[in-house]
Every structure is written in C-alpha cells, then in structure tokens.
C-alpha cells in the first residue's frame, strides 16, 4: 500500500489569491497579470513533475474591491490571517488542496515567502504568503514552489545537497541563478513526508473544467479539450495516449488513473484505495479511470 501510494500520480489543486495592492498595481492590464500567473503556475508544474506531482491552478481570486484580510509587512500576522480566511471562507466556496496569497507589500526582513512545514491538505495550514517583487516569472515560480515544497515536508537544502544546477529550489536564499530543480535532499524529505502522512487530497485528480489556466498539451494535466496528457512526445511512455494530440489511441478507454489498467477501466469492485482504521476501502466503479472518492467497497 505504501509503494502504491508513492507510485500514484498526485495533484495539487492550487488556488492563487492576489491582494488589493497587487490589483491596484496591475489593474490597468489584468489580462497580462493573469497570463503571468498562468505561466508561473505552469513553470511550478514543470518543477514538480519529476516528483510525480502535478500542480493545477483551479482558482485565481483577485481582491479588486478591498482586501479580505489585513495584509501587512508583518509576515507572521498576515500568514495567520490568510490561514483563518482560507479555512472559514475560501474552502467553503471552492474545494482545493493548497492556497497562496501574492502581494506586492514588502515583508519585514529578507522574507520572500512564508508557510509551515508538512501541512499539505490541512484545512487550516496548507497555505503560504508570497512577496511578488520580481518581473522575472522564473524567480516568482521558484519562491512559490519553495513554499509549496515546505508544505510537502521539505526543509532547506544543506551544502551537501545537489541538483545538477548552480542552485536548487529549496536553497535557504533565492539565488541570482534560480533553477527548476529540486535537490536529492528535497526529494528524500518529500518521500518520507508522503510515507508518514499519506495526504489523501493529492490523489484527487482535478476536473478538466476546474482548471482555469489555458490548456497546454504536454504538461501532464488533463484539461479542457484533452482526452489524456502524457507529457511531451519525447517523454511520453503511455501507449494509451497520443502525446502529439492529447487524444486517446484507438480502442483505449483511459490512459491513466488508479482504476485504469492497460488502457481499459478496471472492473467495478476492484479496490483502488485501502483506508486506515475501520473505514471501508474505496473501489473502482467500472466506468471511470480515477479512484472515486465515495465509492466504498462492499
């Protein structure tokens, strides 16, 4: 069961919130800031794919009227307020796994982002705040991925950690030469975190209609207009999916999912998720590739 969980594709259903100061700075060209956020999250997704995780933007909320919380340069206070608002307001409106607040306010000290360690899927603590200060999308993506890395159990890299680049995402300070790579240490931290906590929300694949950014064939996320997405043609190992068109190959019912086997749906009643304790296991329903959230066995 442990290995099955590690092997399963995981998805972070991600929400980005832009505060009122950010709205005021970019209000004359909202389409441009939306396009930039879509690009940044797509870059984050590229960073997490080697870790068997996809990042899907399912909501972009812009505080155009006023801030819903008190956003100040005191990072700890802002993080606490955002946590509370997310749990009592945002989560009730939009189911998601992780949320980040972006602001142009300068946090005290050298802080560029703030979050808590090992909190992914937690209804109260799976959040981060980000200082949006760079015109370079890659820099912002690294900061956002760094904070999400903390949520997935990653600590800062030590000197002995490596990633085949000048810098790695979980370096304690943002490098002048940021890379898209997590270090060997980060990957091991994440593996230990996943084994220990097995966050359930990551197994839930987002509906293609929930993803708000523009579809990109080859990003390994199933989006509107696609039947499957196994990555770029050079990397795709999936015989059920045509990587160039993101369509199923002839005769295939599915291309991936806990209830998909050799391009066909698994039979109804096949266990796809073993729960802990006394809760009943979850079984395939015979008509879909994903492990259905409330389709209990027996």
Secondary structure, 3 states (H helix, E strand, C coil): CHHHHHHCCEEEEEEEEECHHHHHHHHHHHHHHHHHHHHHHHHHHHHHHCCCEEEEEEEEEECCCCCCCCCCCCHHHHHHHHHHHHHHHHHHHCCCCEEEEEECCCCCCCCCEEECCCCCCCCCCCEEEEECCCCCHHHHHHHHHHHHHHHCCCCCCCCCCCCCCCCCCCCCCCCCCCCCCCCHHHHHHHHHHHHHHCCHHHHCCCCHHHCCCCCCCCCCCCCCCCCCCCCCCCCCCCCCEECCCCEECCCCCCCCCCCEECCEECCCCCEEECCCCCCCCEECCCCCCCCCCCCECC
